[in-house]
Amino acid sequence: MIFFLSCIILISCNKDDAPLPIINYKGDFTILEEVGDTLLPTDTCYAYRRIRFNASKDFITFNWVVGDPINTFSTRSFDLAFSGSNKINVKLNGLLRDKKDTSISKTLVIYQPRELTSPLVGSYLGSNTDNLKDTFTVSIRYWFGSRYPWWSDGAYSIDNLPKNYRDTTQNFNEYYRPEIEGIVSSTGYKNLFFDKTANIPAQGIKGYASLHRGIRDTLIVNYTVLDMQKYNLDNSLVTIKKQFVGIKK
């Protein structure tokens, strides 16, 4: 019995004396732009858009230095909008939870809406991640000119999402433009938001698209659609999460 108690005491002591795990705090911050009803990460945006700068939870103090002329902030997050084309230098100095000072710098590029067409424009061959063999093409198109005078900066649409969806009867300021078959969207420089939640032919689709630049540009679209089988059965509005991943042609 004495031996048994000694073992318990020994094990307990060893457990208490074990070194605490080392946590490596890595401070960072994100730059997000307002697109539709959400904020999406970006490093490039159009002027006059709401941009949020947000420090990670690893920081406990914040000293932001933004732009030239310099603007300073001392909160975890804040919003700004920029009126002209520019390269905005953003620097965050702060104290991390392990009491270490750190400094991070990033650059945000600003364009005027018509200065440069979004690189989203193009066609992307891919599939939904729940059915990789069923490939199809999703296109982002840009509409600008005298035929669309109500869009002073042009407008973007996403075509063939959901797969095989098209609508040539859309009304824009009481004008029909049958060439616009897709869903006209809210668009940032690399991000896009679209919403047809009340449109049954479009399967009540709502989604967010982001362009990932690289050797082969990739479009990732996270979206929801109605479960049409359930809807056709009893008109129940049940949504299904989907993700489309496509490579630019």
C-alpha positions in Angstrom: 0.0 0.0 0.0 2.9 2.4 0.8 4.5 1.6 -2.6 1.2 2.3 -4.4 0.7 5.7 -2.6 4.3 6.6 -3.5 3.7 5.9 -7.1 0.6 8.2 -7.1 2.6 11.0 -5.4 5.5 10.6 -7.9 3.2 10.6 -10.9 1.4 13.7 -9.5 4.6 15.5 -9.0 5.9 14.8 -12.4 2.6 16.0 -14.0 2.7 19.3 -12.0 6.4 19.9 -12.9 5.8 19.3 -16.7 6.7 22.4 -18.7 3.8 24.5 -19.9 3.2 24.5 -23.7 4.8 27.4 -25.5 2.4 29.5 -27.5 3.8 31.4 -30.4 1.7 34.4 -31.0 1.8 35.6 -34.6 0.3 39.0 -35.0 -1.3 39.8 -38.3 -4.0 42.0 -39.7 -6.5 41.7 -42.5 -7.8 44.2 -45.0 -11.4 43.6 -46.0 -13.7 45.4 -48.5 -17.5 45.8 -48.3 -19.1 43.8 -51.1 -22.9 43.4 -50.9 -23.8 42.4 -47.4 -20.4 41.2 -46.2 -16.7 42.0 -45.9 -14.2 40.0 -48.0 -10.4 40.0 -47.8 -8.5 42.0 -50.5 -5.3 43.7 -51.3 -6.7 45.8 -54.1 -10.0 47.6 -54.3 -11.9 50.4 -56.0 -12.2 53.9 -54.7 -15.2 55.0 -52.5 -15.6 51.5 -51.1 -15.7 50.9 -47.3 -12.5 49.2 -46.2 -12.0 47.6 -42.8 -8.6 47.1 -41.2 -8.7 44.4 -38.5 -5.9 43.2 -36.2 -5.8 39.6 -35.1 -6.6 38.6 -31.5 -2.9 38.1 -30.8 -2.5 41.8 -30.4 -3.3 43.6 -27.1 -2.2 47.1 -28.1 -2.6 48.8 -31.5 -0.7 51.6 -33.2 -1.8 51.9 -36.8 -0.2 54.2 -39.4 -2.1 54.5 -42.7 -1.4 56.4 -45.8 0.2 59.7 -46.7 -0.8 62.1 -45.2 -0.6 59.9 -42.2 -3.7 58.7 -40.3 -3.2 57.0 -37.0 -5.6 54.7 -35.1 -5.4 52.8 -31.7 -8.3 50.4 -32.0 -8.4 46.7 -33.1 -10.4 47.6 -36.2 -11.6 50.7 -38.1 -13.1 51.6 -41.4 -11.9 53.9 -44.1 -12.8 54.9 -47.7 -10.4 56.3 -50.3 -11.3 58.7 -53.1 -8.5 58.4 -55.6 -6.1 55.9 -57.2 -3.2 55.3 -54.9 -1.0 52.8 -53.1 -1.8 53.0 -49.5 0.9 51.9 -47.0 -0.5 50.3 -43.9 1.6 49.6 -40.8 0.6 48.1 -37.5 2.8 48.3 -34.5 1.7 46.5 -31.3 2.2 44.4 -28.3 1.3 40.7 -28.6 -0.1 38.6 -25.8 3.4 37.2 -25.0 4.5 40.9 -24.4 6.6 41.0 -27.6 6.5 44.0 -29.8 5.9 43.4 -33.4 5.4 45.4 -36.6 3.6 44.4 -39.8 3.3 46.3 -43.0 1.1 45.8 -46.1 0.1 47.8 -49.2 -3.5 48.4 -50.4 -3.8 49.4 -54.0 -6.7 51.6 -55.0 -8.2 52.1 -58.5 -11.0 54.2 -59.8 -13.9 52.0 -60.8 -13.5 52.6 -64.6 -9.7 52.9 -64.5 -9.2 49.2 -64.6 -11.7 46.4 -65.3 -11.9 43.8 -62.6 -9.6 40.8 -63.3 -12.6 38.6 -62.3 -13.9 39.0 -65.9 -13.4 35.8 -67.9 -14.5 32.2 -68.0 -13.7 29.5 -65.5 -13.9 25.8 -66.1 -14.5 23.8 -62.9 -17.0 22.0 -60.8 -18.8 22.0 -57.5 -16.6 20.3 -54.8 -19.4 17.8 -54.0 -19.4 16.5 -57.6 -16.0 16.9 -59.2 -16.8 15.0 -62.4 -19.6 17.3 -63.4 -17.6 20.1 -65.0 -19.0 23.3 -66.4 -18.0 26.9 -67.1 -18.9 29.9 -65.0 -18.3 33.3 -66.6 -17.9 36.8 -65.1 -18.9 39.5 -67.7 -18.7 43.3 -67.7 -21.4 45.6 -69.1 -20.5 49.2 -69.9 -21.4 51.7 -72.6 -24.2 53.7 -74.1 -26.5 50.6 -74.1 -26.3 50.6 -70.3 -26.4 54.3 -69.3 -27.9 53.6 -65.9 -24.5 52.0 -64.9 -22.1 54.9 -64.9 -19.2 52.7 -63.9 -20.5 49.6 -65.6 -21.8 46.4 -64.0 -20.7 42.8 -63.6 -22.7 39.6 -63.9 -22.0 36.0 -63.1 -23.3 33.6 -65.7 -24.2 29.9 -65.6 -24.4 29.6 -61.8 -26.3 27.7 -60.7 -25.5 25.4 -63.6 -27.7 26.0 -66.7 -29.4 29.0 -65.1 -30.0 31.9 -67.6 -32.6 34.7 -67.7 -33.0 36.8 -70.9 -36.1 38.6 -69.5 -34.4 40.8 -66.9 -35.7 44.4 -66.6 -33.1 47.2 -66.0 -34.7 50.6 -65.5 -37.6 49.4 -67.6 -35.3 48.2 -70.4 -34.8 44.6 -71.4 -31.3 43.6 -72.3 -31.5 39.9 -73.4 -27.7 39.6 -73.7 -27.5 39.8 -69.9 -28.3 36.2 -69.0 -26.6 36.0 -65.7 -27.0 37.6 -62.3 -25.9 41.2 -62.0 -23.7 41.4 -59.0 -22.0 43.8 -56.5 -18.4 43.7 -57.4 -15.1 44.7 -55.8 -11.8 44.4 -57.6 -11.3 40.7 -56.8 -14.6 39.9 -55.0 -18.2 39.6 -56.0 -21.6 39.2 -54.3 -24.9 38.0 -55.8 -28.3 37.3 -54.4 -31.4 35.7 -55.9 -32.9 34.4 -52.8 -36.4 35.1 -53.9 -36.0 33.7 -57.4 -37.1 30.1 -57.7 -35.8 29.6 -61.3 -32.4 30.6 -60.0 -32.8 28.1 -57.1 -32.7 31.0 -54.6 -29.0 31.3 -55.1 -26.9 33.6 -52.9 -23.1 33.6 -53.0 -19.7 35.2 -52.7 -17.0 34.8 -55.3 -13.3 35.6 -54.9 -10.4 35.5 -57.4 -7.2 34.0 -56.3 -4.3 35.2 -58.5 -1.5 32.9 -59.6 0.0 31.0 -62.5 -3.6 29.9 -63.1 -6.2 32.3 -61.8 -8.7 30.4 -59.7 -12.3 31.5 -59.0 -13.8 30.2 -55.7 -17.5 30.7 -55.2 -19.2 29.8 -51.9 -22.9 29.8 -52.3 -26.3 28.4 -51.2 -29.2 27.1 -53.3 -32.6 25.8 -52.4 -33.0 22.0 -52.1 -35.2 21.8 -55.2 -36.3 18.3 -54.4 -37.8 19.3 -51.1 -39.2 22.5 -52.6 -40.9 20.6 -55.4 -42.3 18.2 -52.8 -43.9 20.6 -50.3 -42.6 24.1 -51.1 -40.2 24.0 -48.1 -37.3 26.5 -48.3 -34.3 24.4 -47.3 -30.9 25.6 -48.5 -27.8 23.6 -49.4 -24.2 24.9 -49.2 -22.1 24.6 -52.3 -18.6 25.6 -53.5 -17.6 26.0 -57.1 -13.8 26.0 -57.9 -12.8 26.9 -61.5 -9.6 27.7 -63.4 -9.6 30.6 -65.8 -9.5 29.6 -69.4 
